[in-house]
Amino acid sequence: MNKAPFNIPNILASLANDVVSGQLTMEQAAEELCRSHWTQFVDVKQTEHLLNPYIQQSSQKGSKYDHS
């Protein structure tokens, strides 16, 4: 039996989805990335750079991780 893997987003996709939906601000997303050691300090500019591909992807064809 061949089972499909779970569709679990990575932290960048998850944060981008939260920013697009309005659940988080970009500053809050930057704090989360700092806490998870993706950035060395709360860096909003770097967060925008990291999340931009996921934000563009979700705005082009709708968020594929939207469970509402």
Helices and strands as residue ranges (DSSP letters): H 11-21, H 26-35, H 44-61
